[in-house]
């Protein structure tokens, strides 16, 4: 029987959180929401660099307009509403018993 070798615990390096542009734009949307409810209720808005850069009733059209004008950069597109978003129901695929 051989001796058991005990190794030291690994060193864990906790890096600072990554500065995520999309998350900054989402936080800007939340910050702007009270004013947007007055001016853009029930419309989609695109946020880039903390400002609204496009708006309209169709989410895809708003995103396309924002990308067309500002390039392929991270943006946040959200619905201006005081109601929580409707949860999406995605059914699970069924397995077939043969």
Buried (B, 14 or more C-beta within 10 A) or exposed (E): EEEEEEEEEEEEEEEEEEEEBEEBBBBBBEEBBEEBEEEBEEBBBBBBEEEBBBBBEEBEEBBEBBBEEBEEEEBBBBBBBEEEEEEEEEEEEEEEEE
